Amino acid sequence: MKKYLLGLILALLLCMPVFAHPPITVYVDGIQLHFDQPPIIKDDRTLVPMRKIFEALEAEVIWDEPSQSVTAIRGDDVILLRIGRAELYKNGAVAYTMPVPAQIVNDRTLVPLRAVAESLGAEVTWDGVNYVIQIFGESKAPSDSGQTEPQAGGYSAVVRAPDGNAVLLVQIECEEVEDGKGKTAINDDMAEEVFRIGQDFMQEHQASALAQYGAAPNEFQPYLCAGSYALTREEEYASFFGTVTTYAGGGEEVSFDSRTYDLSVGKEIDLKHLVSDSQSELETLWEASFGAMIDAEPDAFYKDAKSRLQKAMDEVGFYLTREGIAFYLAPGILAPEESGVISFEIDYQF
């Protein structure tokens, strides 16, 4: 069975109370950091190694043994803290009172995760399921209010509760067309589509996410809309294949979408623009090709997969590749959802 299942932008959300946990992974601006003393959770607070993270954010870190103090310098900002003290100073004034004081563990200075954000203006997100921390420099931090208009490249937004914890996050990326007369129109159209998806999720779920978090913050799982649109062809035609995963208090839901454009004019086109086959001829192709996949590996499909296929002809999608055309059916139609997208590709000269 040939399957395509494009990867998702794991969206990572701000720290919430946790107890027993697996190892914590830390990324700074998308790059994973490795520590000789890993992050820990103490008194329901996540403590992270200060030096390695601050240096990854382009700050110089200085340790003074006699005073048991750490100084970090980035640009015009000077941050100072002392081991065992809760105060974090920025440019001579207390900028943040840490709920758990800075402390030394295995000869490494650990500070609460929030101190990174408060001291260097970074954005910190936390995935409480996979125990992953994402730290973004100021220029890469997602907006609390979200985008107010479509932008090429994707859509991002964060909704926060009054205590600062993220309760809803949207992160949808979209590759951009770089060549062709119609590239601007295509990129604008895709930006509007991604913006619509993100805005619809925000408007539908923002109020309930805030309400559920307020009612039970320790049990709350942040709402999520994460996805990507990959550019699968950019020659004469531009074609996109998109995957969006959402979580809004129930189970995860995954949707798939594909769009194809004429690069010369920037207009979206359908399959009839590309092939001369009639609908019945296309359905014969799909029945034969998907049917051959079922016959080759019957245990991987539902027992009634062929009858399901007959009822799903209007759900067959397509996108273009460098070699031809790929046809697909979403998970759960012919086989269990964990099997992924079921697809086949035919060589085709445009």
Helices and strands as residue ranges (DSSP letters): E 3-4, E 25-28, E 31-33, E 40-42, E 45-49, H 50-56, E 60-64, E 69-74, E 77-82, E 87-90, E 93-97, E 103-105, E 108-112, H 113-120, E 123-127, E 132-136, G 138-140, E 154-160, E 166-174, H 183-215, G 217-219, E 223-234, E 237-247, E 253-262, E 267-268, G 271-273, H 279-296, G 298-300, H 305-311, G 313-315, E 317-320, E 324-329, G 337-339, E 341-347
